[in-house]
Amino acid sequence: MDEIIDLDKFLATPYRQQIELQQINHAAGFSTLRLRLREIKRFTIFEIDSTTAERWGTALLEWSKTQGETKSAG
């Protein structure tokens, strides 16, 4: 049976989408990261491996670094 570990749950601004992150330890012996995005009644679910998570995370961090002036101005 797969094991689900809750990692984080928060609201994204400015549109208040609910984001939930879970680690799924599969009975087959590997883990994935589940990202669940909720907008009102609509759900989008991704299950990604660690390589994809690293690439996605790096892209998010690089983008956020370019937004420094925008964050301090707003």
N, CA, C and O atoms as a CHARMM CRD file, in Angstrom:
* protein
*
  296
    1    1 MET  N      0.83700  -1.17900   0.00000 PROA 1      0.00000
    2    1 MET  CA     0.00000   0.00000   0.00000 PROA 1      0.00000
    3    1 MET  C      0.88800   1.25100   0.00000 PROA 1      0.00000
    4    1 MET  O      1.89600   1.29800   0.70500 PROA 1      0.00000
    5    2 ASP  N      0.51600   2.25100  -0.78300 PROA 2      0.00000
    6    2 ASP  CA     1.27100   3.50000  -0.84800 PROA 2      0.00000
    7    2 ASP  C      1.12100   4.28800   0.44600 PROA 2      0.00000
    8    2 ASP  O      0.07000   4.25900   1.08700 PROA 2      0.00000
    9    3 GLU  N      2.18900   4.99600   0.82300 PROA 3      0.00000
   10    3 GLU  CA     2.17900   5.86000   2.00400 PROA 3      0.00000
   11    3 GLU  C      2.15900   7.31100   1.53300 PROA 3      0.00000
   12    3 GLU  O      2.93600   7.68900   0.65700 PROA 3      0.00000
   13    4 ILE  N      1.27600   8.12300   2.11000 PROA 4      0.00000
   14    4 ILE  CA     1.16200   9.53600   1.75500 PROA 4      0.00000
   15    4 ILE  C      1.61800  10.37400   2.94100 PROA 4      0.00000
   16    4 ILE  O      1.11700  10.21900   4.05400 PROA 4      0.00000
   17    5 ILE  N      2.58000  11.27000   2.68900 PROA 5      0.00000
   18    5 ILE  CA     3.10900  12.14900   3.72700 PROA 5      0.00000
   19    5 ILE  C      2.81400  13.59300   3.31700 PROA 5      0.00000
   20    5 ILE  O      3.28900  14.05600   2.28000 PROA 5      0.00000
   21    6 ASP  N      2.03000  14.30100   4.13100 PROA 6      0.00000
   22    6 ASP  CA     1.72700  15.70200   3.86300 PROA 6      0.00000
   23    6 ASP  C      2.96300  16.55100   4.11200 PROA 6      0.00000
   24    6 ASP  O      3.57900  16.45200   5.17300 PROA 6      0.00000
   25    7 LEU  N      3.33600  17.39100   3.13800 PROA 7      0.00000
   26    7 LEU  CA     4.52000  18.23300   3.24800 PROA 7      0.00000
   27    7 LEU  C      4.17800  19.69300   3.48900 PROA 7      0.00000
   28    7 LEU  O      4.79700  20.34200   4.33200 PROA 7      0.00000
   29    8 ASP  N      3.19700  20.22000   2.75600 PROA 8      0.00000
   30    8 ASP  CA     2.84100  21.63200   2.90000 PROA 8      0.00000
   31    8 ASP  C      1.47800  21.86600   2.26900 PROA 8      0.00000
   32    8 ASP  O      1.04300  21.12400   1.38800 PROA 8      0.00000
   33    9 LYS  N      0.81300  22.91800   2.74200 PROA 9      0.00000
   34    9 LYS  CA    -0.48400  23.31000   2.20000 PROA 9      0.00000
   35    9 LYS  C     -0.60700  24.80800   2.44000 PROA 9      0.00000
   36    9 LYS  O     -0.44500  25.27800   3.56500 PROA 9      0.00000
   37   10 PHE  N     -0.89700  25.56300   1.36600 PROA 10     0.00000
   38   10 PHE  CA    -0.96000  27.01600   1.49500 PROA 10     0.00000
   39   10 PHE  C     -1.80100  27.61200   0.37600 PROA 10     0.00000
   40   10 PHE  O     -2.14600  26.93400  -0.59200 PROA 10     0.00000
   41   11 LEU  N     -2.12500  28.88800   0.52700 PROA 11     0.00000
   42   11 LEU  CA    -2.85200  29.61800  -0.49900 PROA 11     0.00000
   43   11 LEU  C     -1.87700  30.47600  -1.29100 PROA 11     0.00000
   44   11 LEU  O     -1.04600  31.17800  -0.71500 PROA 11     0.00000
   45   12 ALA  N     -1.98300  30.41800  -2.60600 PROA 12     0.00000
   46   12 ALA  CA    -1.14800  31.23400  -3.47900 PROA 12     0.00000
   47   12 ALA  C     -1.84900  32.56800  -3.73600 PROA 12     0.00000
   48   12 ALA  O     -3.06500  32.62300  -3.92000 PROA 12     0.00000
   49   13 THR  N     -1.06700  33.62500  -3.74400 PROA 13     0.00000
   50   13 THR  CA    -1.62900  34.93900  -4.03500 PROA 13     0.00000
   51   13 THR  C     -1.35700  35.27400  -5.49600 PROA 13     0.00000
   52   13 THR  O     -0.40900  34.70800  -6.04000 PROA 13     0.00000
   53   14 PRO  N     -2.07900  36.11800  -6.16300 PROA 14     0.00000
   54   14 PRO  CA    -3.16600  36.91700  -5.61900 PROA 14     0.00000
   55   14 PRO  C     -4.53700  36.26900  -5.74400 PROA 14     0.00000
   56   14 PRO  O     -5.52300  36.82800  -5.26300 PROA 14     0.00000
   57   15 TYR  N     -4.62600  35.09700  -6.38300 PROA 15     0.00000
   58   15 TYR  CA    -5.94200  34.51500  -6.68800 PROA 15     0.00000
   59   15 TYR  C     -6.40200  33.44000  -5.72000 PROA 15     0.00000
   60   15 TYR  O     -7.44700  32.82500  -5.93200 PROA 15     0.00000
   61   16 ARG  N     -5.65000  33.20700  -4.67600 PROA 16     0.00000
   62   16 ARG  CA    -6.02700  32.31500  -3.58500 PROA 16     0.00000
   63   16 ARG  C     -6.25600  30.86000  -4.02000 PROA 16     0.00000
   64   16 ARG  O     -7.16600  30.19900  -3.52000 PROA 16     0.00000
   65   17 GLN  N     -5.43100  30.36400  -4.94900 PROA 17     0.00000
   66   17 GLN  CA    -5.47800  28.94100  -5.26900 PROA 17     0.00000
   67   17 GLN  C     -4.85500  28.17800  -4.10400 PROA 17     0.00000
   68   17 GLN  O     -3.84800  28.60100  -3.53800 PROA 17     0.00000
   69   18 GLN  N     -5.46300  27.05700  -3.75800 PROA 18     0.00000
   70   18 GLN  CA    -4.93000  26.21500  -2.69200 PROA 18     0.00000
   71   18 GLN  C     -3.89900  25.26000  -3.29400 PROA 18     0.00000
   72   18 GLN  O     -4.18000  24.56900  -4.27200 PROA 18     0.00000
   73   19 ILE  N     -2.71000  25.22800  -2.70500 PROA 19     0.00000
   74   19 ILE  CA    -1.64300  24.35300  -3.17700 PROA 19     0.00000
   75   19 ILE  C     -1.29600  23.37500  -2.06800 PROA 19     0.00000
   76   19 ILE  O     -1.05900  23.77700  -0.92900 PROA 19     0.00000
   77   20 GLU  N     -1.26800  22.10500  -2.39900 PROA 20     0.00000
   78   20 GLU  CA    -0.94700  21.05200  -1.42800 PROA 20     0.00000
   79   20 GLU  C      0.17900  20.19700  -1.99500 PROA 20     0.00000
   80   20 GLU  O      0.12600  19.77000  -3.14800 PROA 20     0.00000
   81   21 LEU  N      1.20100  19.94800  -1.17300 PROA 21     0.00000
   82   21 LEU  CA     2.33000  19.11700  -1.56700 PROA 21     0.00000
   83   21 LEU  C      2.35800  17.86800  -0.69600 PROA 21     0.00000
   84   21 LEU  O      2.25400  17.95800   0.52800 PROA 21     0.00000
   85   22 GLN  N      2.49800  16.70300  -1.32300 PROA 22     0.00000
   86   22 GLN  CA     2.55300  15.43300  -0.60600 PROA 22     0.00000
   87   22 GLN  C      3.65000  14.55800  -1.20300 PROA 22     0.00000
   88   22 GLN  O      3.86800  14.55000  -2.41400 PROA 22     0.00000
   89   23 GLN  N      4.32600  13.83100  -0.34200 PROA 23     0.00000
   90   23 GLN  CA     5.25400  12.79800  -0.80800 PROA 23     0.00000
   91   23 GLN  C      4.48900  11.48900  -0.84000 PROA 23     0.00000
   92   23 GLN  O      3.83000  11.11600   0.13100 PROA 23     0.00000
   93   24 ILE  N      4.58200  10.80000  -1.96000 PROA 24     0.00000
   94   24 ILE  CA     3.93100   9.50200  -2.10100 PROA 24     0.00000
   95   24 ILE  C      5.03000   8.44900  -2.14700 PROA 24     0.00000
   96   24 ILE  O      5.81600   8.41000  -3.09300 PROA 24     0.00000
   97   25 ASN  N      5.08600   7.60000  -1.13500 PROA 25     0.00000
   98   25 ASN  CA     6.01000   6.46400  -1.12000 PROA 25     0.00000
   99   25 ASN  C      5.24500   5.26400  -1.66700 PROA 25     0.00000
  100   25 ASN  O      4.39600   4.68700  -0.98700 PROA 25     0.00000
  101   26 HSD  N      5.55500   4.90500  -2.88800 PROA 26     0.00000
  102   26 HSD  CA     4.82800   3.83500  -3.57600 PROA 26     0.00000
  103   26 HSD  C      5.28800   2.46100  -3.08900 PROA 26     0.00000
  104   26 HSD  O      6.46100   2.25500  -2.77800 PROA 26     0.00000
  105   27 ALA  N      4.35600   1.54900  -3.03300 PROA 27     0.00000
  106   27 ALA  CA     4.65100   0.17900  -2.59900 PROA 27     0.00000
  107   27 ALA  C      5.69700  -0.47700  -3.50200 PROA 27     0.00000
  108   27 ALA  O      6.38900  -1.40600  -3.08400 PROA 27     0.00000
  109   28 ALA  N      5.81000   0.00700  -4.73200 PROA 28     0.00000
  110   28 ALA  CA     6.77700  -0.55000  -5.68000 PROA 28     0.00000
  111   28 ALA  C      8.21500  -0.12300  -5.36400 PROA 28     0.00000
  112   28 ALA  O      9.14900  -0.58000  -6.02300 PROA 28     0.00000
  113   29 GLY  N      8.40400   0.75400  -4.35700 PROA 29     0.00000
  114   29 GLY  CA     9.75300   1.09400  -3.92300 PROA 29     0.00000
  115   29 GLY  C     10.31000   2.41800  -4.42000 PROA 29     0.00000
  116   29 GLY  O     11.52300   2.62000  -4.37400 PROA 29     0.00000
  117   30 PHE  N      9.47700   3.31500  -4.88600 PROA 30     0.00000
  118   30 PHE  CA     9.94800   4.63000  -5.30900 PROA 30     0.00000
  119   30 PHE  C      9.00400   5.70700  -4.75900 PROA 30     0.00000
  120   30 PHE  O      7.89000   5.41000  -4.32700 PROA 30     0.00000
  121   31 SER  N      9.46800   6.95900  -4.78300 PROA 31     0.00000
  122   31 SER  CA     8.67300   8.07600  -4.26500 PROA 31     0.00000
  123   31 SER  C      8.42300   9.09500  -5.36400 PROA 31     0.00000
  124   31 SER  O      9.22800   9.25400  -6.28100 PROA 31     0.00000
  125   32 THR  N      7.29100   9.78300  -5.25400 PROA 32     0.00000
  126   32 THR  CA     6.97700  10.89900  -6.13700 PROA 32     0.00000
  127   32 THR  C      6.47100  12.04500  -5.28100 PROA 32     0.00000
  128   32 THR  O      6.08800  11.86300  -4.12500 PROA 32     0.00000
  129   33 LEU  N      6.47800  13.23700  -5.88000 PROA 33     0.00000
  130   33 LEU  CA     5.91400  14.41700  -5.24000 PROA 33     0.00000
  131   33 LEU  C      4.58400  14.70800  -5.90500 PROA 33     0.00000
  132   33 LEU  O      4.51000  14.87100  -7.12300 PROA 33     0.00000
  133   34 ARG  N      3.53600  14.77300  -5.10200 PROA 34     0.00000
  134   34 ARG  CA     2.21000  15.10200  -5.63300 PROA 34     0.00000
  135   34 ARG  C      1.93700  16.57100  -5.35200 PROA 34     0.00000
  136   34 ARG  O      2.03000  17.02300  -4.21000 PROA 34     0.00000
  137   35 LEU  N      1.60200  17.30800  -6.39600 PROA 35     0.00000
  138   35 LEU  CA     1.19600  18.70200  -6.28300 PROA 35     0.00000
  139   35 LEU  C     -0.27800  18.77100  -6.63800 PROA 35     0.00000
  140   35 LEU  O     -0.67400  18.39600  -7.74200 PROA 35     0.00000
  141   36 ARG  N     -1.07200  19.23900  -5.72500 PROA 36     0.00000
  142   36 ARG  CA    -2.51400  19.35900  -5.95300 PROA 36     0.00000
  143   36 ARG  C     -2.86200  20.84300  -5.91600 PROA 36     0.00000
  144   36 ARG  O     -2.66700  21.51100  -4.90100 PROA 36     0.00000
  145   37 LEU  N     -3.37800  21.34900  -7.02900 PROA 37     0.00000
  146   37 LEU  CA    -3.76900  22.74700  -7.15100 PROA 37     0.00000
  147   37 LEU  C     -5.28700  22.81900  -7.22200 PROA 37     0.00000
  148   37 LEU  O     -5.91200  22.14400  -8.04100 PROA 37     0.00000
  149   38 ARG  N     -5.87400  23.64000  -6.36100 PROA 38     0.00000
  150   38 ARG  CA    -7.33000  23.74500  -6.33100 PROA 38     0.00000
  151   38 ARG  C     -7.74400  25.17900  -6.59900 PROA 38     0.00000
  152   38 ARG  O     -7.28100  26.10900  -5.93900 PROA 38     0.00000
  153   39 GLU  N     -8.62300  25.34200  -7.57500 PROA 39     0.00000
  154   39 GLU  CA    -9.22600  26.62800  -7.88300 PROA 39     0.00000
  155   39 GLU  C    -10.74100  26.43800  -7.81500 PROA 39     0.00000
  156   39 GLU  O    -11.34100  25.85800  -8.72000 PROA 39     0.00000
  157   40 ILE  N    -11.34100  26.91800  -6.75900 PROA 40     0.00000
  158   40 ILE  CA   -12.76500  26.76800  -6.48000 PROA 40     0.00000
  159   40 ILE  C    -13.11000  25.27500  -6.49900 PROA 40     0.00000
  160   40 ILE  O    -12.79200  24.57400  -5.53800 PROA 40     0.00000
  161   41 LYS  N    -13.75000  24.76200  -7.56000 PROA 41     0.00000
  162   41 LYS  CA   -14.10100  23.33500  -7.61600 PROA 41     0.00000
  163   41 LYS  C    -13.19000  22.53600  -8.54400 PROA 41     0.00000
  164   41 LYS  O    -13.33300  21.31900  -8.65600 PROA 41     0.00000
  165   42 ARG  N    -12.26600  23.20500  -9.20200 PROA 42     0.00000
  166   42 ARG  CA   -11.38300  22.54400 -10.17300 PROA 42     0.00000
  167   42 ARG  C    -10.08100  22.11700  -9.50400 PROA 42     0.00000
  168   42 ARG  O     -9.45400  22.90200  -8.79200 PROA 42     0.00000
  169   43 PHE  N     -9.68300  20.88200  -9.73500 PROA 43     0.00000
  170   43 PHE  CA    -8.42500  20.34200  -9.21600 PROA 43     0.00000
  171   43 PHE  C     -7.49800  19.99100 -10.36900 PROA 43     0.00000
  172   43 PHE  O     -7.93600  19.46500 -11.39200 PROA 43     0.00000
  173   44 THR  N     -6.21800  20.28500 -10.19800 PROA 44     0.00000
  174   44 THR  CA    -5.17100  19.81200 -11.10000 PROA 44     0.00000
  175   44 THR  C     -4.15800  19.08700 -10.24000 PROA 44     0.00000
  176   44 THR  O     -3.69600  19.63000  -9.23700 PROA 44     0.00000
  177   45 ILE  N     -3.80900  17.87200 -10.61700 PROA 45     0.00000
  178   45 ILE  CA    -2.88300  17.07100  -9.82300 PROA 45     0.00000
  179   45 ILE  C     -1.72600  16.62600 -10.70800 PROA 45     0.00000
  180   45 ILE  O     -1.92300  16.07200 -11.79000 PROA 45     0.00000
  181   46 PHE  N     -0.50300  16.88800 -10.21500 PROA 46     0.00000
  182   46 PHE  CA     0.71300  16.41600 -10.86600 PROA 46     0.00000
  183   46 PHE  C      1.39200  15.44000  -9.91700 PROA 46     0.00000
  184   46 PHE  O      1.40700  15.66800  -8.70700 PROA 46     0.00000
  185   47 GLU  N      1.94400  14.37300 -10.43500 PROA 47     0.00000
  186   47 GLU  CA     2.85700  13.52200  -9.66500 PROA 47     0.00000
  187   47 GLU  C      4.15700  13.48500 -10.43100 PROA 47     0.00000
  188   47 GLU  O      4.20800  13.02500 -11.57200 PROA 47     0.00000
  189   48 ILE  N      5.22600  13.98200  -9.78500 PROA 48     0.00000
  190   48 ILE  CA     6.49200  14.14000 -10.47400 PROA 48     0.00000
  191   48 ILE  C      7.61700  13.44100  -9.71600 PROA 48     0.00000
  192   48 ILE  O      7.53400  13.21700  -8.50800 PROA 48     0.00000
  193   49 ASP  N      8.66400  13.10600 -10.45600 PROA 49     0.00000
  194   49 ASP  CA     9.83400  12.47600  -9.84800 PROA 49     0.00000
  195   49 ASP  C     10.79000  13.54900  -9.33200 PROA 49     0.00000
  196   49 ASP  O     10.56000  14.73900  -9.54600 PROA 49     0.00000
  197   50 SER  N     11.85200  13.13800  -8.65900 PROA 50     0.00000
  198   50 SER  CA    12.77300  14.09000  -8.04500 PROA 50     0.00000
  199   50 SER  C     13.52600  14.92600  -9.08400 PROA 50     0.00000
  200   50 SER  O     13.83800  16.08800  -8.82100 PROA 50     0.00000
  201   51 THR  N     13.81900  14.36400 -10.24400 PROA 51     0.00000
  202   51 THR  CA    14.50800  15.11100 -11.29700 PROA 51     0.00000
  203   51 THR  C     13.63100  16.25600 -11.79600 PROA 51     0.00000
  204   51 THR  O     14.10400  17.38000 -11.96600 PROA 51     0.00000
  205   52 THR  N     12.36300  15.96600 -12.02800 PROA 52     0.00000
  206   52 THR  CA    11.42200  16.99200 -12.47000 PROA 52     0.00000
  207   52 THR  C     11.21600  18.04100 -11.38100 PROA 52     0.00000
  208   52 THR  O     11.15300  19.23500 -11.67300 PROA 52     0.00000
  209   53 ALA  N     11.10900  17.59700 -10.11800 PROA 53     0.00000
  210   53 ALA  CA    10.92900  18.53100  -9.00100 PROA 53     0.00000
  211   53 ALA  C     12.11700  19.48600  -8.89800 PROA 53     0.00000
  212   53 ALA  O     11.93800  20.68000  -8.65900 PROA 53     0.00000
  213   54 GLU  N     13.32600  18.95900  -9.07800 PROA 54     0.00000
  214   54 GLU  CA    14.52400  19.80400  -9.00300 PROA 54     0.00000
  215   54 GLU  C     14.52800  20.83900 -10.12500 PROA 54     0.00000
  216   54 GLU  O     14.81700  22.01200  -9.88700 PROA 54     0.00000
  217   55 ARG  N     14.21500  20.41700 -11.32700 PROA 55     0.00000
  218   55 ARG  CA    14.20100  21.35800 -12.45900 PROA 55     0.00000
  219   55 ARG  C     13.13000  22.42300 -12.26500 PROA 55     0.00000
  220   55 ARG  O     13.37900  23.60800 -12.48600 PROA 55     0.00000
  221   56 TRP  N     11.94100  22.00200 -11.85400 PROA 56     0.00000
  222   56 TRP  CA    10.83200  22.92600 -11.63400 PROA 56     0.00000
  223   56 TRP  C     11.19200  23.89700 -10.50900 PROA 56     0.00000
  224   56 TRP  O     10.97700  25.10300 -10.63300 PROA 56     0.00000
  225   57 GLY  N     11.73600  23.37100  -9.41800 PROA 57     0.00000
  226   57 GLY  CA    12.12800  24.20300  -8.29000 PROA 57     0.00000
  227   57 GLY  C     13.18000  25.22900  -8.66000 PROA 57     0.00000
  228   57 GLY  O     13.10100  26.38400  -8.24300 PROA 57     0.00000
  229   58 THR  N     14.16600  24.81000  -9.44300 PROA 58     0.00000
  230   58 THR  CA    15.21000  25.73200  -9.89100 PROA 58     0.00000
  231   58 THR  C     14.61200  26.83900 -10.75000 PROA 58     0.00000
  232   58 THR  O     14.95700  28.00900 -10.58800 PROA 58     0.00000
  233   59 ALA  N     13.72700  26.47700 -11.65300 PROA 59     0.00000
  234   59 ALA  CA    13.08300  27.47700 -12.51300 PROA 59     0.00000
  235   59 ALA  C     12.27600  28.47600 -11.67600 PROA 59     0.00000
  236   59 ALA  O     12.30100  29.67700 -11.94500 PROA 59     0.00000
  237   60 LEU  N     11.56600  27.97900 -10.66700 PROA 60     0.00000
  238   60 LEU  CA    10.79800  28.87100  -9.79400 PROA 60     0.00000
  239   60 LEU  C     11.71000  29.81500  -9.02200 PROA 60     0.00000
  240   60 LEU  O     11.42600  31.00800  -8.91900 PROA 60     0.00000
  241   61 LEU  N     12.80700  29.28700  -8.47700 PROA 61     0.00000
  242   61 LEU  CA    13.74500  30.12500  -7.73200 PROA 61     0.00000
  243   61 LEU  C     14.39200  31.17200  -8.62900 PROA 61     0.00000
  244   61 LEU  O     14.51400  32.33300  -8.23800 PROA 61     0.00000
  245   62 GLU  N     14.80200  30.77600  -9.81500 PROA 62     0.00000
  246   62 GLU  CA    15.42400  31.72600 -10.73900 PROA 62     0.00000
  247   62 GLU  C     14.44300  32.83400 -11.10800 PROA 62     0.00000
  248   62 GLU  O     14.82200  34.00500 -11.14700 PROA 62     0.00000
  249   63 TRP  N     13.20200  32.48300 -11.37600 PROA 63     0.00000
  250   63 TRP  CA    12.19600  33.49300 -11.69700 PROA 63     0.00000
  251   63 TRP  C     11.97100  34.42700 -10.51000 PROA 63     0.00000
  252   63 TRP  O     11.90100  35.64400 -10.68400 PROA 63     0.00000
  253   64 SER  N     11.85900  33.86700  -9.30500 PROA 64     0.00000
  254   64 SER  CA    11.58300  34.70600  -8.13300 PROA 64     0.00000
  255   64 SER  C     12.71300  35.70700  -7.88000 PROA 64     0.00000
  256   64 SER  O     12.46500  36.81100  -7.39600 PROA 64     0.00000
  257   65 LYS  N     13.93800  35.32800  -8.20300 PROA 65     0.00000
  258   65 LYS  CA    15.07800  36.24500  -8.03400 PROA 65     0.00000
  259   65 LYS  C     14.96000  37.46500  -8.93900 PROA 65     0.00000
  260   65 LYS  O     15.46300  38.53600  -8.59600 PROA 65     0.00000
  261   66 THR  N     14.30900  37.32300 -10.08100 PROA 66     0.00000
  262   66 THR  CA    14.15100  38.44200 -11.00800 PROA 66     0.00000
  263   66 THR  C     13.02000  39.36500 -10.59700 PROA 66     0.00000
  264   66 THR  O     12.83700  40.42900 -11.19000 PROA 66     0.00000
  265   67 GLN  N     12.26600  38.96900  -9.59200 PROA 67     0.00000
  266   67 GLN  CA    11.09600  39.74400  -9.18000 PROA 67     0.00000
  267   67 GLN  C     11.36100  40.62100  -7.96000 PROA 67     0.00000
  268   67 GLN  O     10.42900  41.23200  -7.43800 PROA 67     0.00000
  269   68 GLY  N     12.60000  40.69900  -7.49400 PROA 68     0.00000
  270   68 GLY  CA    12.94400  41.43600  -6.28500 PROA 68     0.00000
  271   68 GLY  C     12.43500  42.86700  -6.25700 PROA 68     0.00000
  272   68 GLY  O     11.87900  43.30300  -5.24900 PROA 68     0.00000
  273   69 GLU  N     12.61500  43.60200  -7.34100 PROA 69     0.00000
  274   69 GLU  CA    12.15900  44.98900  -7.38800 PROA 69     0.00000
  275   69 GLU  C     10.64500  45.06400  -7.34000 PROA 69     0.00000
  276   69 GLU  O     10.09300  45.95600  -6.69600 PROA 69     0.00000
  277   70 THR  N      9.96200  44.14600  -8.00700 PROA 70     0.00000
  278   70 THR  CA     8.50300  44.12700  -8.01400 PROA 70     0.00000
  279   70 THR  C      7.96600  43.85400  -6.61800 PROA 70     0.00000
  280   70 THR  O      7.00700  44.49500  -6.18800 PROA 70     0.00000
  281   71 LYS  N      8.58500  42.88900  -5.89000 PROA 71     0.00000
  282   71 LYS  CA     8.11800  42.55100  -4.54900 PROA 71     0.00000
  283   71 LYS  C      8.24700  43.74000  -3.61100 PROA 71     0.00000
  284   71 LYS  O      7.32200  44.01600  -2.84700 PROA 71     0.00000
  285   72 SER  N      9.36700  44.45000  -3.64600 PROA 72     0.00000
  286   72 SER  CA     9.58000  45.55400  -2.71500 PROA 72     0.00000
  287   72 SER  C      8.73400  46.77700  -3.08100 PROA 72     0.00000
  288   72 SER  O      8.44800  47.61100  -2.22200 PROA 72     0.00000
  289   73 ALA  N      8.33400  46.88700  -4.35000 PROA 73     0.00000
  290   73 ALA  CA     7.52600  48.01900  -4.77800 PROA 73     0.00000
  291   73 ALA  C      6.05800  47.81700  -4.48500 PROA 73     0.00000
  292   73 ALA  O      5.30200  48.78700  -4.42400 PROA 73     0.00000
  293   74 GLY  N      5.62900  46.55800  -4.29900 PROA 74     0.00000
  294   74 GLY  CA     4.20900  46.29200  -4.16100 PROA 74     0.00000
  295   74 GLY  C      3.83500  46.01400  -2.78500 PROA 74     0.00000
  296   74 GLY  O      2.66200  45.76800  -2.50100 PROA 74     0.00000
